[in-house]
Amino acid sequence: YHDLDPTNAATFGWSELVEVPRPDADHVKTVLHDGTAWVETWTYDSALAEANVMHTAATTEREAIQSMVSALTDIVEADTLTEAEQTEALKKLARICRLAIDMV
């Protein structure tokens, strides 16, 4: 039995893994051997970046729709509405419809 340490690791087929922090969500990881250790390498991926942008936009729109639907639900459940509240409700409904059409 031999203790595994950096000086004898290669003898037993082991190499160090050098972990590198991910720069951001738009990078993908590969692990390459540099002759002495395995090193994480992060590469910018434009397709992933575009997908992340689209996901963020869709999430923002979905949250906006959920907020407006909640506000409309409160209005619908109200016993009485002033003319201004009715107008505001119709504006919110129109905005929800526009967002929903844009998402399709």
TORKOL-4160 file (C-alpha; in steps of 0.2 Angstrom, whole numbers, padded with zeros to 4 digits, m for minus):
104
<pt num="1" X="0000" Y="0000" Z="0000"/>
<pt num="2" X="0006" Y="0017" Z="m0005"/>
<pt num="3" X="m0001" Y="0034" Z="0000"/>
<pt num="4" X="m0007" Y="0044" Z="m0015"/>
<pt num="5" X="0001" Y="0061" Z="m0015"/>
<pt num="6" X="0005" Y="0074" Z="m0029"/>
<pt num="7" X="0023" Y="0067" Z="m0031"/>
<pt num="8" X="0018" Y="0049" Z="m0035"/>
<pt num="9" X="0000" Y="0051" Z="m0042"/>
<pt num="10" X="0005" Y="0049" Z="m0060"/>
<pt num="11" X="0014" Y="0033" Z="m0056"/>
<pt num="12" X="m0003" Y="0026" Z="m0051"/>
<pt num="13" X="m0012" Y="0034" Z="m0066"/>
<pt num="14" X="m0020" Y="0048" Z="m0056"/>
<pt num="15" X="m0019" Y="0067" Z="m0061"/>
<pt num="16" X="m0025" Y="0082" Z="m0052"/>
<pt num="17" X="m0041" Y="0090" Z="m0057"/>
<pt num="18" X="m0039" Y="0109" Z="m0058"/>
<pt num="19" X="m0056" Y="0117" Z="m0055"/>
<pt num="20" X="m0059" Y="0134" Z="m0063"/>
<pt num="21" X="m0074" Y="0144" Z="m0058"/>
<pt num="22" X="m0087" Y="0146" Z="m0072"/>
<pt num="23" X="m0087" Y="0164" Z="m0079"/>
<pt num="24" X="m0105" Y="0164" Z="m0082"/>
<pt num="25" X="m0120" Y="0154" Z="m0088"/>
<pt num="26" X="m0115" Y="0157" Z="m0106"/>
<pt num="27" X="m0100" Y="0146" Z="m0105"/>
<pt num="28" X="m0098" Y="0127" Z="m0107"/>
<pt num="29" X="m0085" Y="0116" Z="m0098"/>
<pt num="30" X="m0073" Y="0104" Z="m0106"/>
<pt num="31" X="m0059" Y="0095" Z="m0096"/>
<pt num="32" X="m0042" Y="0094" Z="m0104"/>
<pt num="33" X="m0026" Y="0086" Z="m0099"/>
<pt num="34" X="m0011" Y="0098" Z="m0099"/>
<pt num="35" X="0002" Y="0084" Z="m0097"/>
<pt num="36" X="0002" Y="0085" Z="m0078"/>
<pt num="37" X="m0016" Y="0088" Z="m0073"/>
<pt num="38" X="m0034" Y="0089" Z="m0079"/>
<pt num="39" X="m0039" Y="0107" Z="m0081"/>
<pt num="40" X="m0057" Y="0113" Z="m0083"/>
<pt num="41" X="m0058" Y="0125" Z="m0098"/>
<pt num="42" X="m0073" Y="0136" Z="m0100"/>
<pt num="43" X="m0078" Y="0141" Z="m0118"/>
<pt num="44" X="m0091" Y="0154" Z="m0123"/>
<pt num="45" X="m0106" Y="0146" Z="m0132"/>
<pt num="46" X="m0116" Y="0159" Z="m0143"/>
<pt num="47" X="m0130" Y="0146" Z="m0145"/>
<pt num="48" X="m0131" Y="0144" Z="m0126"/>
<pt num="49" X="m0130" Y="0163" Z="m0123"/>
<pt num="50" X="m0145" Y="0166" Z="m0135"/>
<pt num="51" X="m0155" Y="0152" Z="m0127"/>
<pt num="52" X="m0151" Y="0160" Z="m0110"/>
<pt num="53" X="m0157" Y="0177" Z="m0116"/>
<pt num="54" X="m0173" Y="0169" Z="m0123"/>
<pt num="55" X="m0177" Y="0160" Z="m0107"/>
<pt num="56" X="m0174" Y="0176" Z="m0097"/>
<pt num="57" X="m0186" Y="0185" Z="m0108"/>
<pt num="58" X="m0199" Y="0172" Z="m0108"/>
<pt num="59" X="m0198" Y="0171" Z="m0089"/>
<pt num="60" X="m0200" Y="0190" Z="m0087"/>
<pt num="61" X="m0215" Y="0189" Z="m0099"/>
<pt num="62" X="m0223" Y="0175" Z="m0089"/>
<pt num="63" X="m0220" Y="0183" Z="m0073"/>
<pt num="64" X="m0228" Y="0199" Z="m0080"/>
<pt num="65" X="m0243" Y="0189" Z="m0086"/>
<pt num="66" X="m0245" Y="0181" Z="m0069"/>
<pt num="67" X="m0245" Y="0197" Z="m0060"/>
<pt num="68" X="m0258" Y="0205" Z="m0072"/>
<pt num="69" X="m0269" Y="0190" Z="m0071"/>
<pt num="70" X="m0268" Y="0191" Z="m0052"/>
<pt num="71" X="m0273" Y="0209" Z="m0053"/>
<pt num="72" X="m0287" Y="0205" Z="m0064"/>
<pt num="73" X="m0293" Y="0192" Z="m0053"/>
<pt num="74" X="m0294" Y="0204" Z="m0038"/>
<pt num="75" X="m0304" Y="0216" Z="m0050"/>
<pt num="76" X="m0316" Y="0202" Z="m0055"/>
<pt num="77" X="m0319" Y="0197" Z="m0037"/>
<pt num="78" X="m0322" Y="0215" Z="m0032"/>
<pt num="79" X="m0340" Y="0219" Z="m0027"/>
<pt num="80" X="m0340" Y="0236" Z="m0037"/>
<pt num="81" X="m0329" Y="0244" Z="m0049"/>
<pt num="82" X="m0327" Y="0262" Z="m0053"/>
<pt num="83" X="m0325" Y="0268" Z="m0071"/>
<pt num="84" X="m0307" Y="0270" Z="m0069"/>
<pt num="85" X="m0305" Y="0253" Z="m0062"/>
<pt num="86" X="m0314" Y="0245" Z="m0076"/>
<pt num="87" X="m0303" Y="0255" Z="m0089"/>
<pt num="88" X="m0288" Y="0249" Z="m0080"/>
<pt num="89" X="m0294" Y="0231" Z="m0080"/>
<pt num="90" X="m0297" Y="0232" Z="m0099"/>
<pt num="91" X="m0279" Y="0239" Z="m0101"/>
<pt num="92" X="m0272" Y="0224" Z="m0091"/>
<pt num="93" X="m0282" Y="0212" Z="m0101"/>
<pt num="94" X="m0277" Y="0219" Z="m0118"/>
<pt num="95" X="m0258" Y="0218" Z="m0112"/>
<pt num="96" X="m0260" Y="0200" Z="m0107"/>
<pt num="97" X="m0268" Y="0196" Z="m0124"/>
<pt num="98" X="m0253" Y="0205" Z="m0133"/>
<pt num="99" X="m0240" Y="0196" Z="m0123"/>
<pt num="100" X="m0249" Y="0179" Z="m0125"/>
<pt num="101" X="m0250" Y="0182" Z="m0144"/>
<pt num="102" X="m0231" Y="0187" Z="m0144"/>
<pt num="103" X="m0227" Y="0170" Z="m0135"/>
<pt num="104" X="m0236" Y="0159" Z="m0148"/>
